[in-house]
Amino acid sequence: MPSPSGAGRVLILACGNPSRGDDALGPLLIERLNLDPDLARCGIETLTDFQLQIEHVLDLQGREHVIFVDAAASGPEPFAFLPLPPSPEVSFSTHALAPGTLLRLFRQVTGETPPPARLLAIRGYGFALGAPLSEQASDNLDRAERFLIRLLRADGVVGASDETALGAVSDALGWERPRQT
């Protein structure tokens, strides 16, 4: 079901602070994706923020899939692409939420099952205030971008009809295909 606002059925939601070195990986990926006008035409919407907030529950409404993007201070290089279930517990501060917690809050606020979600965690190395993006993180960003674009273009997603595009993304991610209404 399309969102009430007519927003894209696939949301790519990135978090990070462009002023903190490699923490800029998520927003930088969104900047690059936004240069491709075909993504919006095939039902893919992007959103970036410094951190997840309770208000992002509203951004998940009407979505059939969500991909969260963030920098990772540890973990595999160049990135990890993981299924993201709702967190079994809800814990938050007034400053930040984890993606799994946001999915759990979606269920509590709307009474609906949250959309299937994945986390694209791009490996970063330096997060100091005022630091530039590190060379290693820049290489990881390039690889994550190529991966995600390839995924979104799978079976002609970009430039295809909404139904074809969403079906191809679902197949590529191993998600159940959305039901036709």
C-alpha angles and dihedrals in degrees: 000000000000116000116263090248092055091248122159118283092228115056124195105196117188129188131196147105114257089203094061106071113243092010083083092073095099097048091043091054090051091050089055094046091050089062089069108079092189092070094066091044091058096050102269116132128186130209132176134191138161091253141346115275134187088256090067087076085081091054090060094057114112093009121133094196137012130197115194116203124197142149115260121214089201138012137075124345132264092009146312125234108199139172110251118210123187111275113256089225131046113222126152144148128215088264110053148359132205115237092246090053090051090053090050091049089050088060092047095047100041102026087228133114109262118244117266108272141194132192121225102198109188113201114245130180112191125042104169119142110263094012119135123237108283120241092241092051090048089055090049090050091053091052094045090050092051090048095049095044090049089050093049091046092049111134091358097304094156108069093014127113117278092255094049092044095048092046092051092049089048091051093046092050095043092243125143111264113254116254117251113242 
